[in-house]
């Protein structure tokens, strides 16, 4: 029994011929030109401000109700 070691085992591994496909990025979405529509930004800002206004209105009304109920309780 003779042992040839690693030199006796030669495996030819073939690489694919479509190297250009592997060089492309994984994300194939189109890159936009960097321009932004002002109307989209305005609508997002208005929606965010609307949510913030409702939250502030709820907190303000809760505080007024709480102060009113404490005032009525202490006056009795």
C-alpha positions in Angstrom: 0.0 0.0 0.0 1.4 3.2 -1.0 0.1 6.6 -0.1 0.4 9.3 -2.6 -0.9 12.1 -0.3 -2.6 15.1 -1.7 -0.6 15.2 -4.9 -2.4 12.1 -6.2 -5.8 13.6 -5.9 -6.3 16.3 -8.5 -9.8 17.6 -9.0 -10.5 20.1 -11.7 -13.1 22.5 -10.5 -14.6 24.5 -13.4 -15.7 28.0 -12.8 -18.9 29.3 -14.5 -18.5 31.3 -17.7 -21.1 33.9 -16.6 -18.8 35.9 -14.5 -20.7 39.1 -15.5 -23.8 37.9 -13.6 -21.9 37.4 -10.3 -20.4 40.9 -10.5 -23.9 42.6 -10.5 -25.2 43.6 -7.1 -27.9 41.5 -5.5 -30.4 44.4 -5.3 -31.7 44.9 -8.9 -33.9 47.9 -8.1 -33.4 50.9 -10.2 -31.5 53.7 -8.6 -33.5 56.9 -8.7 -32.0 60.1 -9.9 -32.1 61.7 -6.4 -35.1 64.0 -7.2 -37.9 64.2 -4.7 -41.5 65.2 -5.3 -42.3 68.1 -3.0 -46.0 67.1 -2.9 -45.1 63.7 -1.5 -43.0 65.3 1.2 -45.7 67.8 2.1 -48.4 65.1 2.4 -46.1 63.1 4.7 -45.4 66.1 6.8 -49.1 67.0 7.1 -50.0 63.4 8.1 -47.3 63.5 10.8 -48.4 66.9 12.1 -52.1 65.7 12.1 -51.1 62.7 14.3 -49.1 64.9 16.6 -51.9 67.4 16.9 -54.4 64.7 17.9 -52.0 63.4 20.5 -51.5 66.9 22.0 -55.2 67.6 21.9 -55.9 64.3 23.8 -53.3 65.1 26.5 -54.6 68.7 26.9 -58.2 67.6 27.2 -57.2 64.9 29.7 -55.3 67.5 31.9 -58.3 69.9 31.7 -60.7 67.1 32.7 -58.4 66.0 35.5 -58.0 69.6 36.9 -61.8 70.1 36.7 -62.5 66.9 38.5 -60.0 67.7 41.2 -61.5 71.2 41.6 -65.0 69.8 41.9 -63.8 67.2 44.4 -62.0 69.7 46.6 -64.9 72.2 46.6 -67.3 69.6 48.1 
